[in-house]
Amino acid sequence: MTEKLQSTLSAVFEAQTRDFFNPSRLSIARKRRGLTRLQLAKRLGVTPRAVTGYEAGEYPPVAEVQAKLPTVLGYPLEFYFGDDLDEPEVCAVSFRSLTRMTAKKRDMALSQGALAILLARWLDRKFVLPSCSLPDMSAENNPEAAAQYLRDCWALGQTPVKNMVHLLESKGVRVFSLAVEAREVDAFSTWLDDVPYVFLNSYKSAEHSRYDAAHELGHLVLHKHGAALGRQAESEANQFAAAFLMPRAGTIANAPKFPEIPELKARKTVWRTSITAYTHRLHELGLISKWQYQNLAVEMSKRGYRRHEPDSVPRETSLILPKLFAMLYQEDGMTRSRIADELRIPVYELEKLVFSLVMTGLPGGKPGEKLSRNPHLLTRVK
């Protein structure tokens, strides 16, 4: 055991009268690493029953076992002595491919969601972020009508949405990266304490991510009061996403006269969707026949467009997160390491939460550098 770890361990145990080992945090760390209780027991050199007891709160790990946790699970020892974390519940989360998703991948995604909520609440204590302005449309049984109503509410007209991440953030949605390397984990969303959260898989194409963002927006407004599970809910969210990204009137007005691959490629970049999604929308609106749609689908498959998007648009990034990190660094000297320390998580977990959403370094600027602020998006808590 290193001197530093011995010192940390002693300090932790001295504080146990006021700060006790939190079993729920051990469970979250284990699931985040994709480990079963049996696998964790083997790595810690204890029995599976002991790990079950740790996570059930029956008794804490002894000092020798606690000393192994940072190496085995990659979280600093202080992480396990924090308050309870709010981990999204499966029944309250919209997973697009839950039937094809393994329990391991599901738990990895949900545990990362718990860390994202931890970061979001930490930021909420330091800044006044946009409040939620998503209407409750759970009584609406027509997803296309719901999408058009929301567009009207937000004065989007019939034009393309320039940036889905910016739009969601401006309406009070907390958007984070979902760093799980599994195609069946597209994205997910959830409500917690009347705050909406969306998690986007950072390994998908830019067009796929935009569609996922619109899909999850559909879940948030259509399925707020119930578990957004099942084929019907997924179908409704898909219909909503297509109508929100490619509104009926605008799509019809700008439809190609000759629906061939070059024309489709040109039009799909306008709406910033995948070529397959745009072609499906044309068929859905009756602008191309079933025969035309099937032939185009075969041609796109031959060209590999389902795996590699042609003429891909730039990946969308966050508008708010870079500003927050820059202000923290400029005004408080808060580096990513200090932020991670305050959250009691590894730096790489912090980076994964904002990966693909923040393209620059987390420090976000140099001390004294002038920052452009949008007072309508964020304000520093006094």
Secondary structure, 3 states (H helix, E strand, C coil): CCHHHHHHHHHHHHCCCCCCCCHHHHHHHHHHCCCCHHHHHHHHCCCHHHHHHHHHCCCCCCHHHHHHHHHHHCCCHHHHHCCCCCCCCHHHCEECCHHHCCHHHHHHHHHHHHHHHHHHHHHHHHEECCCCCCCCCCCCCCHHHHHHHHHHHCCCCCCCCCCHHHHHHHCCCEEEEECCCCCCCCEEEEEECCEEEEEEECCCCHHHHHHHHHHHHHHHHHCCCCCCCCHHHHHHHHHHHHHHHCCHHHHHHCCCCCCCHHHHHHHHHHHCCCHHHHHHHHHHCCCCCHHHHHHHHHHHHHCCCCCCCCCCCCCCCCCHHHHHHHHHHHHHCCCHHHHHHHHCCCHHHHHHHHCCCCCCCCCCCCCCCCCCCCCCCCEECC
